Amino acid sequence: GAVVSQHPSWVICKSGTSVKIECRSLDFQATTMFWYRQFPKQSLMLMATSNEGSKATYEQGVEKDKFLINHASLTLSTLTVTSAHPEDSSFYICSARQEEAFFGQGTRLTVV
Amino acid sequence: RKEVEQDPGPFNVPEGATVAFNCTYSNSASQSFFWYRQDCRKEPKLLMSVYSSGNEDGRFTAQLNRASQYISLLIRDSKLSDSATYLCVVSDSGTYKYIFGTGTRLKVLA
């Protein structure tokens, strides 16, 4: 079946540095991918919709300059958390759809 | 009001029990409905889609009531391996966005 691969699965970084997370659709092309964030014991919250070849669409309250999204090809979207701070520590998950949504394995980001 | 609401639980049930989860959604234009399962520190995985006529997959039955904007999931003969968080997901056909409920935690006890 279709698979979405996300990398890295976990990362620890220092406050003020930037972290890039990759999301790949392995056996299908995805013109649209979605990025979610999940804090402990909370729901997945949609951050932005990544559109191949055009700008991402951000949800209300999500800073586009802080969470940079690039969707340069039909199989790859990247999310860069710039100048990360401890409050950005969370579980970040990407998703791509065929008939159903498939999710990447998630990236657990810890900012120290 | 949240777009998708679920009772967070936890529901602690003995093996073999039948348990039901409910979910309500606020957007009457929603077109697609799903139940996802999420294990601790893992990504969500599709359990089943939910259709207006109701659908069943083995021990799992999902129902949709559009008039009441209500979705349910019934699990019969619970297994220890059913322990997880069950996420109600709603999507509208225009945006393809998935809106997740907070999830309902289930713990099946031996």
Interface residues (C-beta under 8 A of the other chain):
Chain A: Q6 T32 F34 Y36 K41 Q42 S43 L44 M45 L46 T49 F91 I93 S95 R97 E100 A101 F103 G104 Q105 G106 R108
Chain B: V4 P8 F34 R41 K42 E43 P44 K45 L46 S49 L87 T95 Y96 K97 Y98 I99 F100 G101 T102 G103
